[in-house]
Amino acid sequence: MSNMIVLPLIVPVITAILLVFLKEHVFLQRIISLLTLSFIAVISIVLLLEIQTQGVMRIDFSGWAPPFGISFVADSFATLLVLVANLVAVICLLYAIFTMELAYEKMYFYPFTLLMVAGVNGSFLTGDIFNLFVCFEVMLLASYGLISLGGEKIQLREALKYVLINIVASWIFLVALAFLYGTIGTLNMAHISLRVMEAGANPLITTVALIFLIVFSLKAGLLLFFWLPGSYSVPPTAVAALFAALLTKVGIYALVRSFTLLFPNNTEVTHTVLGIMAGLTIMAGCIGALSGRDVRTIASYNVLIGVGFIVAGLAIGTESALQGVIYYLMHDMVAKAMLFLAVGMMIYLTGETVIDKMSGLIRNYPFFGWLFFIAMCSLAGIPPLSGFLGKVLIGQGAIEGGNFVLLGLGFLSSLVVLYSLLRIFLSSFFGETIISLEDEKPLPKRVMLPLTLLAVCTIGLGVGAEKLAPFVTDAAETLYTPSMYIDPVLDGELWQGEVNK
């Protein structure tokens, strides 16, 4: 069963290579891509159920036991994220199949998408921090291809900015890895955690932790976000939805894993910095969302608000706040994909991007209007949709930990999200219709299918929270108690040996 852990990385990579040779057979590429990602989602469910019975699972490559070999580790946290990421990717692919130009599909869209999802899955499941770097690069290289898909001037300009910032972040990541290995002498995540605990509040280790914080903040769009709104506005709609749903979440995952497992010491320094950066990101996202006139810009700044809110939960650091972080991460993947698909569809229908130039869409497309309303309510955290429980649990954690500034900022951000999206909803969907009967573009039912599926997911995550609770509770316990992760990875014996030294 443990051999299944590597499938979410290996299967999409092999399939992507195969699809390169099927460039002209677009229909075949579509079917194979959908089947591949659906297969990974099924594998994730099987792994998730298995973890509940036998605990955290691992696979050692070439039989080299940790900390000497490369390991993949599946705990509830990583596996939940793999499951939701692949479900969202399947739905975004469906949207791409129904709406994307054939010429774009022939530009290796499906191989790039599968490679990006493989990098995301690998980042979630790796138990080795150097492998995390490798999986980041796989994901980023594929995203470079996707962001410039079509080769328009504005795309190439934003792609250049996106590539440069990620090259700098990757360089800092390598420097941080070198310092970490020089200080600790290991790259296995569980083993790093042990060595860091032994070293205590070592200033050098705290400095390395802060360098990792900068790296992952760049990847997540936390505070250092100047590249994000432009990069998420220029690709085709399906690609922008994939980026919004997945890319920042990998950076957030790395932050969560780093500051619950790798660097559990000196939290008064690291968590204070995280809290300040989260608060500033929420404020910057709110200002951008309130001042934006372009629907894509408003959606992009809503991504930043979500990043800040999730990292605020990590900075609070109580067990209930970590439960909230996990619920909210899953919600944010689904809801942000839904928002970007809806925004892309509005632009397609009207030919406009500025909200003041759109009006009366709900008269022509009532079902689409109410799907946008569901996305808006979900992102604002209105019950019983998926955003509600994550917000409540993070708020509960903030009250327990006395973090009232972050609590206030977090719930102020909910009002800003509601206001910014309500502005789009009232301006673009109500009022006098700008589309005459002659100009009305047909909206086939199949194009509405991806949005409908995402709406079902966001309602299901909210209404079915009780069914998910055992998995989320287990994930939060593993994050809050590092020994639950370390023991299965190091088989207990090495753990005891290190402690006895």
C-alpha positions in Angstrom: 0.0 0.0 0.0 2.9 2.4 0.8 4.0 2.2 -2.8 0.9 4.2 -3.8 2.4 7.3 -2.1 4.6 8.0 -5.1 1.9 7.6 -7.7 0.6 11.3 -7.5 4.1 12.4 -8.7 5.1 9.6 -11.1 1.9 9.0 -13.0 1.3 12.7 -14.2 5.0 13.0 -15.1 5.0 9.8 -17.3 1.6 10.8 -18.8 2.9 14.4 -19.6 5.9 12.9 -21.4 3.6 10.6 -23.4 1.3 13.5 -24.3 4.2 15.4 -25.9 4.2 12.7 -28.6 0.5 13.1 -29.1 0.6 16.8 -30.0 -1.8 16.6 -32.9 -4.2 14.2 -31.2 -6.0 16.8 -29.0 -9.0 14.6 -28.2 -6.8 11.8 -27.0 -4.8 14.3 -24.9 -8.0 15.6 -23.2 -9.2 12.1 -22.3 -5.9 10.9 -21.0 -5.3 14.0 -18.9 -8.8 13.8 -17.3 -8.4 10.1 -16.6 -4.9 10.7 -15.1 -6.0 13.4 -12.6 -9.2 11.5 -11.7 -7.0 8.4 -11.0 -4.8 10.5 -8.7 -7.9 11.7 -6.8 -9.1 8.1 -6.3 -5.5 7.1 -5.1 -5.7 10.1 -2.6 -9.0 8.8 -1.1 -7.6 5.3 -0.7 -4.4 6.7 1.0 -6.5 8.9 3.2 -8.6 6.0 4.5 -5.5 3.9 5.0 -3.8 6.6 7.0 -6.7 6.6 9.4 -6.2 2.9 10.2 -2.4 2.6 10.2 -1.1 6.1 10.8 1.4 8.2 8.8 2.8 6.2 5.8 6.1 6.4 4.0 8.0 5.0 1.1 11.8 4.8 0.9 13.4 5.1 -2.6 15.9 2.3 -3.4 15.3 0.8 0.1 17.5 3.5 1.8 16.0 4.1 5.2 15.6 7.7 6.5 17.5 9.9 7.0 20.0 8.6 4.4 17.6 8.0 1.5 14.8 10.0 -0.2 11.4 9.4 1.3 7.8 10.3 0.4 5.6 10.7 3.5 1.7 10.6 3.4 0.0 12.1 6.4 -3.7 13.3 6.5 -2.6 17.0 5.9 -0.7 16.3 2.7 -3.1 13.7 1.4 -6.2 16.0 1.9 -4.4 18.7 -0.1 -3.5 16.3 -2.9 -7.1 15.1 -3.1 -8.6 18.6 -3.3 -5.8 19.9 -5.7 -6.4 17.1 -8.2 -10.2 17.4 -8.0 -9.9 21.1 -8.8 -7.4 20.4 -11.6 -9.9 18.0 -13.2 -12.6 20.6 -13.1 -10.3 23.3 -14.5 -9.3 20.9 -17.3 -13.0 20.4 -18.1 -13.4 24.1 -18.5 -10.3 24.3 -20.7 -11.6 21.5 -22.9 -14.9 23.3 -23.4 -13.6 26.8 -23.9 -9.9 26.9 -25.0 -8.8 27.5 -28.6 -7.5 24.4 -30.4 -4.3 26.3 -31.2 -3.6 26.8 -27.5 -4.3 23.2 -26.7 -1.7 22.2 -29.3 0.9 24.3 -27.5 1.5 21.5 -25.0 -1.2 22.8 -22.7 -2.0 19.3 -21.3 1.6 18.2 -20.7 2.4 21.5 -18.9 -0.7 21.2 -16.8 0.1 17.6 -15.8 3.7 18.5 -15.0 2.5 21.4 -12.8 0.1 19.2 -10.9 2.9 16.6 -10.5 5.1 19.3 -8.9 2.2 20.3 -6.6 1.6 16.7 -5.5 5.3 16.0 -5.0 5.7 19.2 -2.9 2.8 18.0 -0.6 4.1 14.4 -0.2 7.9 14.7 -0.1 9.6 14.0 3.2 12.9 15.5 2.1 13.5 19.2 1.9 15.8 19.1 -1.1 13.1 17.2 -2.9 10.7 20.0 -2.0 13.0 22.3 -3.9 13.0 19.9 -6.9 9.2 19.6 -6.9 8.9 23.4 -6.6 11.0 23.7 -9.7 9.0 21.1 -11.7 5.8 23.0 -10.8 7.4 26.4 -11.7 8.9 25.3 -15.0 5.5 24.1 -16.1 3.8 27.3 -14.9 6.3 29.3 -17.0 5.0 27.6 -20.1 1.4 28.0 -19.1 1.6 31.7 -18.2 3.0 32.6 -21.6 0.5 30.3 -23.5 -0.5 32.3 -26.6 2.5 34.5 -26.6 0.7 37.9 -26.4 2.8 40.9 -25.5 1.3 41.5 -22.1 1.6 37.8 -21.2 5.3 37.8 -22.1 5.9 41.0 -20.0 4.1 39.5 -16.9 5.8 36.1 -17.6 9.2 37.7 -17.5 8.4 39.3 -14.1 7.1 36.0 -12.8 10.1 34.0 -14.0 12.6 36.5 -12.5 11.0 36.6 -9.1 10.8 32.8 -8.9 14.5 32.5 -10.0 15.5 34.8 -7.2 13.3 32.9 -4.7 14.8 29.5 -5.9 18.4 30.9 -5.5 17.6 32.0 -1.9 16.0 28.6 -1.3 19.3 26.8 -2.4 21.3 29.1 -0.2 19.0 28.4 2.8 19.3 24.6 2.1 23.1 24.9 2.1 23.1 26.8 5.4 20.6 24.3 6.9 22.7 21.2 5.8 25.9 22.8 7.1 24.3 23.5 10.4 22.1 20.4 11.0 23.8 17.8 8.7 20.6 16.3 7.3 17.9 17.1 4.7 15.2 14.6 5.9 12.3 16.7 7.4 11.7 14.5 10.4 15.4 14.3 11.1 15.8 18.1 10.8 13.0 18.5 13.4 14.9 16.2 15.8 18.2 18.0 15.3 16.6 21.5 15.7 14.9 20.4 18.9 18.2 19.2 20.3 20.0 22.4 19.3 17.4 24.5 21.2 17.1 28.3 20.6 20.2 28.4 18.3 20.5 31.9 16.7 21.9 30.4 13.5 19.0 28.0 13.1 16.5 30.9 13.8 18.3 32.9 11.0 18.0 29.9 8.6 14.3 29.6 9.6 13.7 33.3 8.7 15.5 32.8 5.3 13.1 29.9 4.6 10.2 32.1 5.7 11.3 34.7 3.0 11.6 32.0 0.3 8.2 30.5 1.0 6.6 33.9 1.4 7.7 34.8 -2.1 6.2 31.6 -3.4 3.0 32.1 -1.5 2.5 35.8 -2.3 2.8 36.6 1.4 3.6 40.4 1.7 6.2 40.1 -1.2 3.3 39.9 -3.7 4.0 42.5 -6.3 4.3 39.9 -9.0 1.0 38.2 -8.3 -1.9 40.4 -9.6 -0.4 40.8 -13.1 0.7 37.2 -13.4 -2.8 35.9 -12.5 -4.6 38.3 -14.9 -2.9 37.5 -18.2 -3.1 33.7 -18.9 -6.2 32.0 -20.4 -9.1 31.6 -17.8 -8.5 27.9 -17.1 -4.8 28.5 -16.4 -5.5 31.6 -14.2 -8.0 29.4 -12.2 -5.3 26.7 -11.8 -2.7 29.2 -10.7 -5.1 30.8 -8.1 -6.2 27.4 -6.8 -2.8 25.7 -6.5 0.4 27.8 -6.8 0.1 30.0 -3.7 -1.2 26.9 -1.7 2.1 25.1 -2.2 4.0 28.1 -0.7 1.5 28.1 2.2 1.9 24.4 2.7 5.7 24.8 2.8 5.3 27.6 5.5 2.9 25.4 7.5 5.2 22.4 7.4 8.3 24.5 8.2 6.9 26.2 11.2 5.1 23.2 12.7 7.7 20.5 12.0 11.1 21.8 10.9 11.5 24.8 13.2 9.4 24.3 16.3 11.9 26.3 18.5 11.9 30.1 18.9 8.3 30.5 17.9 8.1 33.9 19.6 10.4 35.2 16.8 9.2 33.2 13.7 5.5 33.3 14.6 5.6 37.0 15.4 7.2 37.7 11.9 4.6 35.4 10.3 1.8 37.3 12.1 3.1 40.7 11.1 3.5 39.6 7.4 0.0 38.0 7.4 -1.6 41.2 8.8 0.2 43.4 6.3 -0.8 41.0 3.4 -4.4 41.1 4.5 -4.4 44.9 4.6 -2.6 45.2 1.2 -5.1 42.7 -0.3 -8.1 44.6 1.1 -6.8 47.9 -0.3 -6.2 46.3 -3.8 -9.7 44.7 -3.8 -11.4 47.9 -2.8 -9.6 50.1 -5.2 -9.6 47.8 -8.2 -12.0 48.4 -11.2 -10.9 45.4 -13.3 -12.6 42.1 -12.4 -9.4 40.1 -12.8 -7.5 42.5 -10.5 -10.2 42.3 -7.8 -10.0 38.5 -8.0 -6.2 38.5 -7.8 -6.3 40.7 -4.6 -8.8 38.3 -3.1 -6.1 35.6 -3.6 -3.8 37.8 -1.4 -6.5 38.2 1.3 -6.9 34.4 1.4 -3.1 33.9 1.7 -2.8 36.4 4.6 -5.8 34.9 6.4 -4.4 31.3 6.2 -0.9 32.4 7.4 -2.6 34.3 10.2 -4.0 31.0 11.4 -0.5 29.5 11.2 0.9 32.4 13.2 -1.8 31.9 15.9 -0.6 28.3 16.1 -3.2 26.7 18.4 -4.6 23.3 17.5 -8.0 24.7 16.6 -6.4 27.4 14.5 -4.4 24.7 12.6 -7.7 22.9 12.0 -9.1 26.1 10.6 -6.0 26.5 8.4 -6.6 23.0 6.9 -10.3 23.6 6.3 -9.6 27.0 4.8 -6.8 25.7 2.5 -9.2 23.2 1.0 -12.0 25.8 0.7 -9.7 28.3 -0.8 -8.5 25.9 -3.6 -12.2 25.3 -4.6 -13.5 28.8 -4.1 -10.7 30.7 -5.9 -10.9 28.4 -8.9 -14.6 29.1 -9.0 -14.1 32.8 -8.8 -11.5 32.9 -11.6 -13.6 30.7 -13.9 -16.6 33.0 -13.2 -14.6 36.2 -13.9 -13.2 34.7 -17.1 -16.8 33.8 -18.2 -18.0 37.3 -17.5 -15.2 38.7 -19.7 -16.0 36.2 -22.5 -19.7 37.2 -22.4 -19.2 41.0 -22.4 -15.8 41.5 -24.0 -15.1 43.9 -21.1 -12.9 43.7 -18.0 -14.0 46.8 -16.1 -17.0 46.4 -13.8 -18.6 49.7 -14.7 -18.9 48.6 -18.3 -20.8 45.4 -17.5 -24.4 45.3 -16.6 -27.5 43.2 -16.5 -25.9 39.8 -17.0 -28.4 38.0 -14.8 -31.2 38.7 -17.2 -29.4 36.9 -20.0 -27.7 34.3 -17.9 -29.6 33.8 -14.6 -28.1 30.4 -13.6 -24.6 31.8 -14.1 -25.5 34.8 -12.0 -26.5 32.7 -9.0 -23.4 30.5 -9.4 -21.3 33.7 -9.0 -23.5 34.6 -5.9 -22.6 31.2 -4.4 -18.8 31.8 -5.0 -19.2 35.3 -3.4 -20.9 33.9 -0.3 -18.4 31.1 0.0 -15.4 33.4 -0.1 -17.0 35.8 2.4 -17.4 32.8 4.8 -21.3 32.8 4.9 -22.6 29.5 6.4 -23.2 26.7 5.4 -20.6 27.1 2.6 -17.0 26.0 2.8 -15.4 29.2 4.0 -17.4 29.4 7.2 -15.9 26.7 9.4 -12.3 27.6 8.6 -12.9 31.2 9.6 -14.7 30.2 12.8 -11.9 27.8 13.9 -9.1 30.3 13.1 -11.1 32.9 15.0 -11.5 30.5 18.0 -7.7 29.9 17.9 -7.1 33.7 17.9 -9.3 34.1 21.0 -7.6 31.2 22.8 -4.1 32.6 22.0 -5.1 36.3 22.6 -4.2 37.3 19.1 -7.0 40.0 18.9 -5.3 42.1 16.2 -5.1 39.2 13.8 -8.7 38.3 14.8 -9.9 41.8 14.0 -8.0 42.0 10.7 -9.2 38.5 9.7 -12.9 39.3 10.1 -12.5 42.8 8.6 -11.1 41.1 5.6 -14.3 39.0 5.3 -16.3 42.2 5.0 -13.9 43.5 2.4 -14.2 40.3 0.4 -18.0 40.4 0.6 -18.0 44.1 -0.4 -15.6 43.8 -3.3 -17.4 40.8 -4.8 -20.8 42.3 -4.1 -19.7 45.3 -6.1 -19.0 43.0 -9.0 -22.3 41.2 -8.5 -24.5 44.3 -8.3 -22.7 46.2 -11.0 -22.2 43.5 -13.5 -25.3 41.3 -13.0 -28.0 43.8 -12.2 -29.1 47.0 -13.8 -29.8 47.6 -17.5 -28.5 44.8 -19.7 -25.7 45.8 -22.1 -26.2 42.7 -24.3 -29.0 42.9 -26.8 -30.7 39.8 -28.0 -28.7 39.9 -31.3 -25.4 40.2 -29.4 -26.2 37.6 -26.8 -23.5 34.8 -26.9 -24.8 31.3 -26.3 -23.7 29.8 -23.1 -23.8 26.0 -23.6 -24.8 23.9 -20.6 -21.5 22.0 -20.8 -19.6 25.3 -20.1 -21.6 25.7 -17.0 -20.7 22.2 -15.8 -17.3 23.1 -14.3 -18.7 26.0 -12.3 -21.6 23.9 -11.2 -19.2 21.2 -10.0 -17.2 23.7 -8.0 -20.4 25.1 -6.5 -21.3 21.5 -5.4 -17.8 21.1 -3.9 -18.0 24.4 -1.9 -21.5 23.5 -0.6 -20.3 19.9 0.1 -17.2 21.0 2.0 -19.4 23.2 4.2 -22.4 20.9 4.7 -20.2 17.8 4.8 -17.7 19.2 7.3 -18.7 16.6 9.9 -17.7 13.8 7.5 -14.3 15.5 6.9 -13.8 16.2 10.6 -11.9 13.0 11.5 -9.4 13.6 8.7 -8.9 17.2 9.5 -8.6 16.6 13.3 -5.9 13.9 12.6 -4.1 16.3 10.2 -4.1 19.1 12.8 -2.9 16.8 15.6 0.0 15.7 13.4 0.9 19.3 12.8 0.5 20.3 16.4 2.4 17.2 17.7 5.5 16.7 15.5 6.3 13.3 17.2 3.2 11.9 15.4 5.1 12.6 12.1 8.6 11.9 13.2 8.0 8.4 14.8 6.6 6.7 11.7 9.3 8.3 9.5 12.3 7.4 11.6 10.8 4.1 12.9 11.1 5.2 16.5 14.5 3.6 17.0 16.5 6.5 15.5 14.3 9.0 17.4 15.1 7.3 20.7 18.8 7.0 19.7 19.0 10.7 18.9 17.3 11.6 22.2 19.6 9.4 24.2 22.7 11.1 22.8 
